[in-house]
Amino acid sequence: MTTFSYTAHAFATGDGRSGSVRSDDGLIELDLGLPEGLGGAGGHVSNPEQLFAAGYSACFLSALNSVARAQRVKLRDARVEARVTIAGGSAGFDLSVELVVTAPDVPPETGEALLEAAHRKCPYSKAVTGNIPVKLILSSAS
């Protein structure tokens, strides 16, 4: 059995929400700021929730394609939108996720089964299971 291993390196500076992030190879280099929805100025800045959404959507799409191949289901132009919400309450801040999957030409029953299988396979899903709510949504829009 072949084993694989990869470690990503990223660095945050500043105070976390109004600083910057960069990857060790320089491919990611972003300024961070508080989004308007949390009382910030917004603008041309990113935030941790966007970065998490980007990573989760890409990882989930990879898992979806993998399980579709294994089940011999053709995916055409599939895409995943990750909606990551941060909300504050009396106990601090919490995250929740909605993964909206568009899989044109896939019957709803097959699509739902693929989403569940991808959720079991995706490393991001495994990492958050039991920690934050994740809602899987199969969209019929193309």
CNS distance restraints for C-alpha pairs under 8 A (distance, minus, plus):
assign (resid   8 and name CA) (resid  23 and name CA) 7.88 0.50 0.50
assign (resid   9 and name CA) (resid  23 and name CA) 5.78 0.50 0.50
assign (resid   9 and name CA) (resid  24 and name CA) 5.61 0.50 0.50
assign (resid  10 and name CA) (resid  21 and name CA) 6.81 0.50 0.50
assign (resid  10 and name CA) (resid  22 and name CA) 5.51 0.50 0.50
assign (resid  10 and name CA) (resid  23 and name CA) 4.15 0.50 0.50
assign (resid  10 and name CA) (resid  24 and name CA) 5.86 0.50 0.50
assign (resid  11 and name CA) (resid  21 and name CA) 5.46 0.50 0.50
assign (resid  11 and name CA) (resid  22 and name CA) 5.42 0.50 0.50
assign (resid  11 and name CA) (resid  23 and name CA) 6.28 0.50 0.50
assign (resid  11 and name CA) (resid  24 and name CA) 7.46 0.50 0.50
assign (resid  12 and name CA) (resid  16 and name CA) 6.41 0.50 0.50
assign (resid  12 and name CA) (resid  19 and name CA) 7.08 0.50 0.50
assign (resid  12 and name CA) (resid  20 and name CA) 5.66 0.50 0.50
assign (resid  12 and name CA) (resid  21 and name CA) 4.42 0.50 0.50
assign (resid  12 and name CA) (resid  22 and name CA) 6.76 0.50 0.50
assign (resid  13 and name CA) (resid  19 and name CA) 5.35 0.50 0.50
assign (resid  13 and name CA) (resid  20 and name CA) 5.41 0.50 0.50
assign (resid  13 and name CA) (resid  21 and name CA) 6.49 0.50 0.50
assign (resid  14 and name CA) (resid  18 and name CA) 6.25 0.50 0.50
assign (resid  14 and name CA) (resid  19 and name CA) 3.94 0.50 0.50
assign (resid  14 and name CA) (resid  20 and name CA) 6.49 0.50 0.50
assign (resid  15 and name CA) (resid  19 and name CA) 5.66 0.50 0.50
assign (resid  16 and name CA) (resid  20 and name CA) 7.25 0.50 0.50
assign (resid  16 and name CA) (resid  32 and name CA) 7.49 0.50 0.50
assign (resid  17 and name CA) (resid  32 and name CA) 5.64 0.50 0.50
assign (resid  17 and name CA) (resid  33 and name CA) 5.28 0.50 0.50
assign (resid  17 and name CA) (resid  34 and name CA) 5.93 0.50 0.50
assign (resid  17 and name CA) (resid  47 and name CA) 6.58 0.50 0.50
assign (resid  17 and name CA) (resid  48 and name CA) 7.56 0.50 0.50
assign (resid  18 and name CA) (resid  31 and name CA) 7.44 0.50 0.50
assign (resid  18 and name CA) (resid  32 and name CA) 4.98 0.50 0.50
assign (resid  18 and name CA) (resid  33 and name CA) 4.41 0.50 0.50
assign (resid  18 and name CA) (resid  34 and name CA) 6.59 0.50 0.50
assign (resid  19 and name CA) (resid  31 and name CA) 6.05 0.50 0.50
assign (resid  19 and name CA) (resid  32 and name CA) 5.21 0.50 0.50
assign (resid  19 and name CA) (resid  33 and name CA) 6.98 0.50 0.50
assign (resid  20 and name CA) (resid  29 and name CA) 7.31 0.50 0.50
assign (resid  20 and name CA) (resid  30 and name CA) 5.56 0.50 0.50
assign (resid  20 and name CA) (resid  31 and name CA) 4.26 0.50 0.50
assign (resid  20 and name CA) (resid  32 and name CA) 5.10 0.50 0.50
assign (resid  21 and name CA) (resid  28 and name CA) 7.39 0.50 0.50
assign (resid  21 and name CA) (resid  29 and name CA) 5.73 0.50 0.50
assign (resid  21 and name CA) (resid  30 and name CA) 5.38 0.50 0.50
assign (resid  21 and name CA) (resid  31 and name CA) 6.52 0.50 0.50
assign (resid  21 and name CA) (resid  32 and name CA) 7.26 0.50 0.50
assign (resid  22 and name CA) (resid  26 and name CA) 6.23 0.50 0.50
assign (resid  22 and name CA) (resid  27 and name CA) 7.56 0.50 0.50
assign (resid  22 and name CA) (resid  28 and name CA) 5.02 0.50 0.50
assign (resid  22 and name CA) (resid  29 and name CA) 4.19 0.50 0.50
assign (resid  22 and name CA) (resid  30 and name CA) 6.38 0.50 0.50
assign (resid  23 and name CA) (resid  27 and name CA) 6.23 0.50 0.50
assign (resid  23 and name CA) (resid  28 and name CA) 5.13 0.50 0.50
assign (resid  23 and name CA) (resid  29 and name CA) 6.65 0.50 0.50
assign (resid  30 and name CA) (resid  45 and name CA) 7.07 0.50 0.50
assign (resid  30 and name CA) (resid  46 and name CA) 6.71 0.50 0.50
assign (resid  31 and name CA) (resid  44 and name CA) 7.97 0.50 0.50
assign (resid  31 and name CA) (resid  45 and name CA) 5.25 0.50 0.50
assign (resid  31 and name CA) (resid  46 and name CA) 6.25 0.50 0.50
assign (resid  32 and name CA) (resid  45 and name CA) 4.96 0.50 0.50
assign (resid  32 and name CA) (resid  46 and name CA) 4.77 0.50 0.50
assign (resid  32 and name CA) (resid  47 and name CA) 5.23 0.50 0.50
assign (resid  32 and name CA) (resid  48 and name CA) 7.94 0.50 0.50
assign (resid  33 and name CA) (resid  40 and name CA) 7.13 0.50 0.50
assign (resid  33 and name CA) (resid  41 and name CA) 7.63 0.50 0.50
assign (resid  33 and name CA) (resid  42 and name CA) 6.49 0.50 0.50
assign (resid  33 and name CA) (resid  45 and name CA) 5.40 0.50 0.50
assign (resid  33 and name CA) (resid  46 and name CA) 6.12 0.50 0.50
assign (resid  33 and name CA) (resid  47 and name CA) 6.01 0.50 0.50
assign (resid  34 and name CA) (resid  38 and name CA) 6.43 0.50 0.50
assign (resid  34 and name CA) (resid  39 and name CA) 7.01 0.50 0.50
assign (resid  34 and name CA) (resid  40 and name CA) 4.47 0.50 0.50
assign (resid  34 and name CA) (resid  41 and name CA) 6.64 0.50 0.50
assign (resid  34 and name CA) (resid  42 and name CA) 6.09 0.50 0.50
assign (resid  34 and name CA) (resid  47 and name CA) 6.74 0.50 0.50
assign (resid  35 and name CA) (resid  39 and name CA) 6.65 0.50 0.50
assign (resid  35 and name CA) (resid  40 and name CA) 5.01 0.50 0.50
assign (resid  35 and name CA) (resid  41 and name CA) 6.47 0.50 0.50
assign (resid  35 and name CA) (resid  42 and name CA) 4.54 0.50 0.50
assign (resid  35 and name CA) (resid  43 and name CA) 7.94 0.50 0.50
assign (resid  35 and name CA) (resid  46 and name CA) 7.93 0.50 0.50
assign (resid  35 and name CA) (resid  47 and name CA) 7.23 0.50 0.50
assign (resid  36 and name CA) (resid  40 and name CA) 4.53 0.50 0.50
assign (resid  36 and name CA) (resid  41 and name CA) 5.44 0.50 0.50
assign (resid  36 and name CA) (resid  42 and name CA) 4.87 0.50 0.50
assign (resid  46 and name CA) (resid  50 and name CA) 6.49 0.50 0.50
assign (resid  46 and name CA) (resid  51 and name CA) 7.52 0.50 0.50
assign (resid  47 and name CA) (resid  51 and name CA) 6.52 0.50 0.50
assign (resid  48 and name CA) (resid  52 and name CA) 6.10 0.50 0.50
assign (resid  49 and name CA) (resid  53 and name CA) 6.04 0.50 0.50
assign (resid  49 and name CA) (resid  84 and name CA) 5.99 0.50 0.50
assign (resid  49 and name CA) (resid  85 and name CA) 7.32 0.50 0.50
assign (resid  49 and name CA) (resid  86 and name CA) 7.42 0.50 0.50
assign (resid  50 and name CA) (resid  54 and name CA) 6.10 0.50 0.50
assign (resid  50 and name CA) (resid  84 and name CA) 7.35 0.50 0.50
assign (resid  51 and name CA) (resid  55 and name CA) 6.28 0.50 0.50
assign (resid  52 and name CA) (resid  56 and name CA) 5.97 0.50 0.50
assign (resid  52 and name CA) (resid  84 and name CA) 7.52 0.50 0.50
assign (resid  53 and name CA) (resid  57 and name CA) 5.93 0.50 0.50
assign (resid  53 and name CA) (resid  81 and name CA) 7.97 0.50 0.50
assign (resid  53 and name CA) (resid  82 and name CA) 5.10 0.50 0.50
assign (resid  53 and name CA) (resid  83 and name CA) 6.39 0.50 0.50
assign (resid  53 and name CA) (resid  84 and name CA) 5.82 0.50 0.50
assign (resid  54 and name CA) (resid  58 and name CA) 6.30 0.50 0.50
assign (resid  54 and name CA) (resid  82 and name CA) 7.13 0.50 0.50
assign (resid  55 and name CA) (resid  59 and name CA) 6.10 0.50 0.50
assign (resid  56 and name CA) (resid  60 and name CA) 5.93 0.50 0.50
assign (resid  56 and name CA) (resid  82 and name CA) 6.69 0.50 0.50
assign (resid  56 and name CA) (resid 124 and name CA) 5.99 0.50 0.50
assign (resid  56 and name CA) (resid 125 and name CA) 7.98 0.50 0.50
assign (resid  57 and name CA) (resid  61 and name CA) 6.09 0.50 0.50
assign (resid  57 and name CA) (resid  80 and name CA) 5.42 0.50 0.50
assign (resid  57 and name CA) (resid  81 and name CA) 5.94 0.50 0.50
assign (resid  57 and name CA) (resid  82 and name CA) 5.22 0.50 0.50
assign (resid  57 and name CA) (resid  99 and name CA) 7.40 0.50 0.50
assign (resid  58 and name CA) (resid  62 and name CA) 6.28 0.50 0.50
assign (resid  58 and name CA) (resid  80 and name CA) 7.42 0.50 0.50
assign (resid  59 and name CA) (resid  63 and name CA) 6.33 0.50 0.50
assign (resid  59 and name CA) (resid 122 and name CA) 6.37 0.50 0.50
assign (resid  59 and name CA) (resid 123 and name CA) 7.35 0.50 0.50
assign (resid  59 and name CA) (resid 124 and name CA) 6.89 0.50 0.50
assign (resid  60 and name CA) (resid  64 and name CA) 6.01 0.50 0.50
assign (resid  60 and name CA) (resid  80 and name CA) 7.27 0.50 0.50
assign (resid  60 and name CA) (resid 118 and name CA) 6.63 0.50 0.50
assign (resid  60 and name CA) (resid 119 and name CA) 7.21 0.50 0.50
assign (resid  60 and name CA) (resid 122 and name CA) 5.60 0.50 0.50
assign (resid  60 and name CA) (resid 124 and name CA) 7.50 0.50 0.50
assign (resid  60 and name CA) (resid 125 and name CA) 7.81 0.50 0.50
assign (resid  61 and name CA) (resid  65 and name CA) 6.16 0.50 0.50
assign (resid  61 and name CA) (resid  78 and name CA) 7.78 0.50 0.50
assign (resid  61 and name CA) (resid  79 and name CA) 6.64 0.50 0.50
assign (resid  61 and name CA) (resid  80 and name CA) 6.01 0.50 0.50
assign (resid  62 and name CA) (resid  66 and name CA) 6.21 0.50 0.50
assign (resid  62 and name CA) (resid 122 and name CA) 7.90 0.50 0.50
assign (resid  63 and name CA) (resid  67 and name CA) 6.23 0.50 0.50
assign (resid  63 and name CA) (resid 118 and name CA) 5.02 0.50 0.50
assign (resid  63 and name CA) (resid 119 and name CA) 7.69 0.50 0.50
assign (resid  63 and name CA) (resid 121 and name CA) 6.08 0.50 0.50
assign (resid  63 and name CA) (resid 122 and name CA) 5.32 0.50 0.50
assign (resid  64 and name CA) (resid  68 and name CA) 6.08 0.50 0.50
assign (resid  64 and name CA) (resid 114 and name CA) 6.54 0.50 0.50
assign (resid  64 and name CA) (resid 115 and name CA) 6.75 0.50 0.50
assign (resid  64 and name CA) (resid 117 and name CA) 7.64 0.50 0.50
assign (resid  64 and name CA) (resid 118 and name CA) 4.82 0.50 0.50
assign (resid  65 and name CA) (resid  69 and name CA) 6.15 0.50 0.50
assign (resid  65 and name CA) (resid  75 and name CA) 7.22 0.50 0.50
assign (resid  66 and name CA) (resid  70 and name CA) 6.32 0.50 0.50
assign (resid  66 and name CA) (resid 118 and name CA) 7.89 0.50 0.50
assign (resid  67 and name CA) (resid  71 and name CA) 6.14 0.50 0.50
assign (resid  67 and name CA) (resid 114 and name CA) 6.65 0.50 0.50
assign (resid  67 and name CA) (resid 117 and name CA) 6.62 0.50 0.50
assign (resid  67 and name CA) (resid 118 and name CA) 6.24 0.50 0.50
assign (resid  68 and name CA) (resid  72 and name CA) 5.90 0.50 0.50
assign (resid  68 and name CA) (resid  73 and name CA) 4.86 0.50 0.50
assign (resid  68 and name CA) (resid  74 and name CA) 6.74 0.50 0.50
assign (resid  68 and name CA) (resid  75 and name CA) 7.04 0.50 0.50
assign (resid  68 and name CA) (resid 114 and name CA) 6.57 0.50 0.50
assign (resid  69 and name CA) (resid  73 and name CA) 5.94 0.50 0.50
assign (resid  69 and name CA) (resid  74 and name CA) 7.20 0.50 0.50
assign (resid  74 and name CA) (resid 106 and name CA) 7.96 0.50 0.50
assign (resid  75 and name CA) (resid 103 and name CA) 6.48 0.50 0.50
assign (resid  75 and name CA) (resid 104 and name CA) 7.41 0.50 0.50
assign (resid  75 and name CA) (resid 105 and name CA) 7.77 0.50 0.50
assign (resid  75 and name CA) (resid 106 and name CA) 7.27 0.50 0.50
assign (resid  76 and name CA) (resid 103 and name CA) 6.81 0.50 0.50
assign (resid  76 and name CA) (resid 104 and name CA) 6.30 0.50 0.50
assign (resid  76 and name CA) (resid 105 and name CA) 7.36 0.50 0.50
assign (resid  77 and name CA) (resid 103 and name CA) 6.80 0.50 0.50
assign (resid  77 and name CA) (resid 104 and name CA) 6.89 0.50 0.50
assign (resid  78 and name CA) (resid 101 and name CA) 7.19 0.50 0.50
assign (resid  78 and name CA) (resid 102 and name CA) 5.45 0.50 0.50
assign (resid  78 and name CA) (resid 103 and name CA) 4.50 0.50 0.50
assign (resid  78 and name CA) (resid 104 and name CA) 6.68 0.50 0.50
assign (resid  79 and name CA) (resid 101 and name CA) 5.81 0.50 0.50
assign (resid  79 and name CA) (resid 102 and name CA) 5.32 0.50 0.50
assign (resid  79 and name CA) (resid 103 and name CA) 6.80 0.50 0.50
assign (resid  80 and name CA) (resid  99 and name CA) 6.51 0.50 0.50
assign (resid  80 and name CA) (resid 100 and name CA) 5.67 0.50 0.50
assign (resid  80 and name CA) (resid 101 and name CA) 4.57 0.50 0.50
assign (resid  80 and name CA) (resid 102 and name CA) 6.44 0.50 0.50
assign (resid  81 and name CA) (resid  99 and name CA) 5.76 0.50 0.50
assign (resid  81 and name CA) (resid 100 and name CA) 5.07 0.50 0.50
assign (resid  81 and name CA) (resid 101 and name CA) 6.45 0.50 0.50
assign (resid  82 and name CA) (resid  97 and name CA) 6.75 0.50 0.50
assign (resid  82 and name CA) (resid  98 and name CA) 5.84 0.50 0.50
assign (resid  82 and name CA) (resid  99 and name CA) 4.67 0.50 0.50
assign (resid  82 and name CA) (resid 100 and name CA) 6.41 0.50 0.50
assign (resid  83 and name CA) (resid  97 and name CA) 5.51 0.50 0.50
assign (resid  83 and name CA) (resid  98 and name CA) 5.03 0.50 0.50
assign (resid  83 and name CA) (resid  99 and name CA) 6.36 0.50 0.50
assign (resid  83 and name CA) (resid 100 and name CA) 7.82 0.50 0.50
assign (resid  84 and name CA) (resid  95 and name CA) 6.77 0.50 0.50
assign (resid  84 and name CA) (resid  96 and name CA) 5.84 0.50 0.50
assign (resid  84 and name CA) (resid  97 and name CA) 4.63 0.50 0.50
assign (resid  84 and name CA) (resid  98 and name CA) 6.67 0.50 0.50
assign (resid  85 and name CA) (resid  95 and name CA) 5.48 0.50 0.50
assign (resid  85 and name CA) (resid  96 and name CA) 5.24 0.50 0.50
assign (resid  85 and name CA) (resid  97 and name CA) 6.30 0.50 0.50
assign (resid  86 and name CA) (resid  93 and name CA) 6.52 0.50 0.50
assign (resid  86 and name CA) (resid  94 and name CA) 5.62 0.50 0.50
assign (resid  86 and name CA) (resid  95 and name CA) 4.59 0.50 0.50
assign (resid  86 and name CA) (resid  96 and name CA) 6.70 0.50 0.50
assign (resid  87 and name CA) (resid  93 and name CA) 5.47 0.50 0.50
assign (resid  87 and name CA) (resid  94 and name CA) 5.51 0.50 0.50
assign (resid  87 and name CA) (resid  95 and name CA) 6.52 0.50 0.50
assign (resid  88 and name CA) (resid  92 and name CA) 5.41 0.50 0.50
assign (resid  88 and name CA) (resid  93 and name CA) 4.20 0.50 0.50
assign (resid  88 and name CA) (resid  94 and name CA) 6.35 0.50 0.50
assign (resid  89 and name CA) (resid  93 and name CA) 6.22 0.50 0.50
assign (resid  89 and name CA) (resid  94 and name CA) 7.93 0.50 0.50
assign (resid  94 and name CA) (resid 132 and name CA) 7.65 0.50 0.50
assign (resid  95 and name CA) (resid 132 and name CA) 6.14 0.50 0.50
assign (resid  95 and name CA) (resid 133 and name CA) 7.70 0.50 0.50
assign (resid  96 and name CA) (resid 132 and name CA) 5.58 0.50 0.50
assign (resid  96 and name CA) (resid 133 and name CA) 5.14 0.50 0.50
assign (resid  96 and name CA) (resid 134 and name CA) 6.17 0.50 0.50
assign (resid  97 and name CA) (resid 132 and name CA) 7.53 0.50 0.50
assign (resid  97 and name CA) (resid 133 and name CA) 6.27 0.50 0.50
assign (resid  97 and name CA) (resid 134 and name CA) 4.71 0.50 0.50
assign (resid  97 and name CA) (resid 135 and name CA) 6.27 0.50 0.50
assign (resid  98 and name CA) (resid 134 and name CA) 5.63 0.50 0.50
assign (resid  98 and name CA) (resid 135 and name CA) 4.64 0.50 0.50
assign (resid  98 and name CA) (resid 136 and name CA) 6.02 0.50 0.50
assign (resid  98 and name CA) (resid 137 and name CA) 7.12 0.50 0.50
assign (resid  99 and name CA) (resid 134 and name CA) 7.27 0.50 0.50
assign (resid  99 and name CA) (resid 135 and name CA) 6.19 0.50 0.50
assign (resid  99 and name CA) (resid 136 and name CA) 5.06 0.50 0.50
assign (resid  99 and name CA) (resid 137 and name CA) 5.98 0.50 0.50
assign (resid 100 and name CA) (resid 136 and name CA) 6.32 0.50 0.50
assign (resid 100 and name CA) (resid 137 and name CA) 4.69 0.50 0.50
assign (resid 100 and name CA) (resid 138 and name CA) 5.96 0.50 0.50
assign (resid 100 and name CA) (resid 139 and name CA) 6.41 0.50 0.50
assign (resid 101 and name CA) (resid 115 and name CA) 7.90 0.50 0.50
assign (resid 101 and name CA) (resid 136 and name CA) 7.65 0.50 0.50
assign (resid 101 and name CA) (resid 137 and name CA) 6.08 0.50 0.50
assign (resid 101 and name CA) (resid 138 and name CA) 5.00 0.50 0.50
assign (resid 101 and name CA) (resid 139 and name CA) 5.75 0.50 0.50
assign (resid 102 and name CA) (resid 138 and name CA) 6.14 0.50 0.50
assign (resid 102 and name CA) (resid 139 and name CA) 4.89 0.50 0.50
assign (resid 102 and name CA) (resid 140 and name CA) 6.25 0.50 0.50
assign (resid 102 and name CA) (resid 141 and name CA) 6.35 0.50 0.50
assign (resid 102 and name CA) (resid 142 and name CA) 6.39 0.50 0.50
assign (resid 103 and name CA) (resid 111 and name CA) 7.13 0.50 0.50
assign (resid 103 and name CA) (resid 138 and name CA) 7.58 0.50 0.50
assign (resid 103 and name CA) (resid 139 and name CA) 7.23 0.50 0.50
assign (resid 103 and name CA) (resid 140 and name CA) 7.12 0.50 0.50
assign (resid 103 and name CA) (resid 142 and name CA) 7.29 0.50 0.50
assign (resid 104 and name CA) (resid 140 and name CA) 6.73 0.50 0.50
assign (resid 104 and name CA) (resid 141 and name CA) 7.27 0.50 0.50
assign (resid 104 and name CA) (resid 142 and name CA) 5.67 0.50 0.50
assign (resid 106 and name CA) (resid 110 and name CA) 6.46 0.50 0.50
assign (resid 106 and name CA) (resid 111 and name CA) 5.87 0.50 0.50
assign (resid 107 and name CA) (resid 111 and name CA) 6.04 0.50 0.50
assign (resid 108 and name CA) (resid 112 and name CA) 6.03 0.50 0.50
assign (resid 108 and name CA) (resid 138 and name CA) 7.57 0.50 0.50
assign (resid 109 and name CA) (resid 113 and name CA) 6.31 0.50 0.50
assign (resid 110 and name CA) (resid 114 and name CA) 6.18 0.50 0.50
assign (resid 111 and name CA) (resid 115 and name CA) 6.21 0.50 0.50
assign (resid 111 and name CA) (resid 138 and name CA) 6.80 0.50 0.50
assign (resid 112 and name CA) (resid 116 and name CA) 6.34 0.50 0.50
assign (resid 112 and name CA) (resid 138 and name CA) 6.64 0.50 0.50
assign (resid 113 and name CA) (resid 117 and name CA) 6.21 0.50 0.50
assign (resid 114 and name CA) (resid 118 and name CA) 5.96 0.50 0.50
assign (resid 115 and name CA) (resid 119 and name CA) 6.02 0.50 0.50
assign (resid 115 and name CA) (resid 136 and name CA) 6.94 0.50 0.50
assign (resid 115 and name CA) (resid 138 and name CA) 7.73 0.50 0.50
assign (resid 116 and name CA) (resid 120 and name CA) 6.40 0.50 0.50
assign (resid 116 and name CA) (resid 136 and name CA) 7.97 0.50 0.50
assign (resid 117 and name CA) (resid 121 and name CA) 6.34 0.50 0.50
assign (resid 118 and name CA) (resid 122 and name CA) 5.80 0.50 0.50
assign (resid 119 and name CA) (resid 125 and name CA) 5.67 0.50 0.50
assign (resid 119 and name CA) (resid 126 and name CA) 7.55 0.50 0.50
assign (resid 120 and name CA) (resid 125 and name CA) 6.92 0.50 0.50
assign (resid 120 and name CA) (resid 126 and name CA) 6.72 0.50 0.50
assign (resid 121 and name CA) (resid 125 and name CA) 7.54 0.50 0.50
assign (resid 121 and name CA) (resid 126 and name CA) 7.31 0.50 0.50
assign (resid 122 and name CA) (resid 126 and name CA) 6.27 0.50 0.50
assign (resid 123 and name CA) (resid 127 and name CA) 6.10 0.50 0.50
assign (resid 124 and name CA) (resid 128 and name CA) 6.37 0.50 0.50
assign (resid 125 and name CA) (resid 129 and name CA) 5.94 0.50 0.50
assign (resid 128 and name CA) (resid 132 and name CA) 5.78 0.50 0.50
assign (resid 129 and name CA) (resid 133 and name CA) 7.54 0.50 0.50
assign (resid 129 and name CA) (resid 134 and name CA) 7.83 0.50 0.50
